[in-house]
Amino acid sequence: MAVLEKLTSQQAIDLENKYGAHNYHPLPVVLSKGEGVYVWDVEGKKYYDFLSAYSAVNQGHCHPKIVGAMMEQAQTLTLTSRAFYNDKLGAYEKFASEFFGFDKLLPMNTGAEAVETALKICRKWAYEKKGIHENEAQIIVCENNFHGRTTTIISFSNDPVARKNFGPYTSGFIKIAYDNLKQLEEALEANKNVAGFLVEPIQGEAGVYVPSEDYLAKAKALCEKHNVLFIADEVQTGIARTGRLLATCGNCSCSDKNCSGTPNVKPDILILGKALSGGAYPVSGVLANDAIMEVIRPGNHGSTFGGNPVAAAVAIAALEVVRDEKLAENAFELGELFRAEMNEYIKTSNIVTLVRGKGLLNAIVINDHEESETAWNICVALKENGLLAKPTHGNIIRFAPPLVMNKEQLLECVGIIKNTLKEFE
Ligand SMILES: *Cc1c(COP(=O)(O)O)cnc(C)c1O
């Protein structure tokens, strides 16, 4: 048997089960092709993708401009390491810094690495600029956070499945409730050694929890008052997903006219990943101004693949697509429509209690207890009806289609979702 001969779905699933570590529990669908808002399984059945690889594929599957940039660069130069300069990295760093309104970019590959990078920068800044005694810096984080899977990051997670039996844990983190300014203020006042506050503008993995309208602006003001770095993890919320270029949109260069929602919450450190490449390649990065980024000097941090020429070419193309195709504006408008349609449905529903979200990062809450199988079963039924989504936590289903969707497609998807939910009423 040839190693790469065409498989049925069941054969592909069996192979993963037998030879792959069981660190995921996928929906039983095996995909072999994607284009725009659609994916196809190995039997040729077509689906709307309502996960977008956790918001990595904001620009749509296999966007020709992004794939084109990748192919061209892959045929020219793929990797030099940072032992030498390459002719793409500087251009990308300039482009990304200007695009998001910061002095400098530190390029990495995955979201978790970018979060780690931000934590390291924050700690070093605390010792060298703020004057905290060595090894005493604390970083405030929020309950129910999701920032990735490394040992340090899971050290401040409170998800027992992500944490248990992976200790000993990294210390230096203070956990407070999300969307709670009082706890933030108390933590800042009680502790002189706070270096940073790490926060997701919307808690995506936790179930698309949208904080109060003024939360981010007021949290940022509290951080400023205490000389503490405001670190925004926009790996999932960033790059047009929530209807603006960034969910913390501050002095960025986006052309988005809907940018008035949360005024000027400019992070001191901005963490990006996922859609930074449009899902074509692992590309992440950390942005900050010189006063912060200058604490990183040769030898302090690095990555063999970070800032490689393929990543640089892909990321420029991916950001150009977001800007040129006005994906933030589209996400804003379709998001309003989606929630309006779902709220209409909820009025007479027994199975859905709530829809929440911003832009095209939304979730519905299923009327059942957290351990119930209902949300999973709804996702299996959605799959049968041609739409792929996944529960986040227990009874919550996230809906995050590619942002290149049009209104007609969105309304068709709303129809699929409503008809599927009706089977469970
Ligand atoms: C996905 C995600 C990460 C981790 O990204 P990886 O590329 O999976 O390491 C970090 N933070 C947030 C908010 C995420 O959604």
The ligand as an ORCA input file, in Angstrom:
! r2SCAN-3c Opt
* xyz 0 1
  C      -4.701     29.933     20.099
  C      -4.326     30.900     21.157
  C      -3.032     30.921     21.709
  C      -1.978     29.875     21.377
  O      -1.652     29.829     20.045
  P      -0.901     28.524     19.472
  O      -0.500     28.929     18.085
  O      -1.896     27.422     19.496
  O       0.264     28.253     20.356
  C      -2.723     31.899     22.621
  N      -3.634     32.809     23.001
  C      -4.898     32.817     22.514
  C      -5.851     33.862     22.959
  C      -5.289     31.851     21.581
  O      -6.532     31.836     21.126
*
